[in-house]
Amino acid sequence: MRTVTVKGVTLGEGMPKIVVPLTGADPDQLAAQATALHGHAVDVVEWRADFFTRLGEVDAVVDQARSLGDQLAGTPLLFTCRTRAEGGAAEIEDEDYGRLNTAVIDAGAADLVDVEYRRSPAVVDRVLAAAHAAGVAVIVSSHDFDGTPSRGEIVARLQAMQEVGADICKVAVMPHSVADVLALLDATRTMNEQFADRPLITMSMGPLGTISRVAGQVFGSAATFGMVGTASAPGQVDADDLRTVLRVLAGG
């Protein structure tokens, strides 16, 4: 299994890494949220740039990413512009989406970027090529906020992400039953055991899916999203509580 190491944090080995999002709308809010992370269980910080009021200004986004990177020092920064179609706040055309991500990459302003699998294939390929040329790891992601695809569809989606060159493949779904949660977990197990040669991140969202956030490592998920303060998606668990449970599941 190939692993991904960024600033000393390795995804794909050991306990799942805890990713905590920042959702501030402006530099002051983001700086305060970043400061509040001190002393908490955080392995990777995700900047959800789709909440940023100046998202349409590429230079402002790049400058803000740099500022967060400086403030976070040795903690890896994941840049994410989550579009409305994937449960985020951004209304942005594919070309602008690609331009924004490549600008952050070319500026060396983030350690990882999240690219939505269902964007234009040409744009996805362009961002992947720019990131890999710059040594930036890419999470290719897919989010279903309305329901849970079949186990087979989840596996197929993860395989397709792997084939396009994702360094990490991510799927998040919304369950409406325990069977939906089991479908996500079994798809993760199947992909991990039979097809994956790189890290996976999977989760069921909402209260019903909380078990997938704390026990995903049993099935092959390499990271989980927690919160310090404000959640960015339904069902996120407090990061410190999450670390405690992950340690218990890891045997100590």
Protein Blocks (a to p, Z undefined) as FASTA:
>chain_A
ZZddeehiaghiajdddddddfbfbfklmmmmmmmmgopacfbdcddfklpmklmpmklm
mmmmmmmmmmnomaccddddddfknopabdcdfklmmmmmmmmmmnopafbdcddfklcf
klmmmmmmmmmmnopacddddddfkbccdfklmmmmmmmmmmnopabdcdddddfbfklm
mmmmmmmmmmmmmmpccdcddddedjklmmmmmmmmmnopabdcddehjafbehiacfkl
mmmmmmmmnoZZ
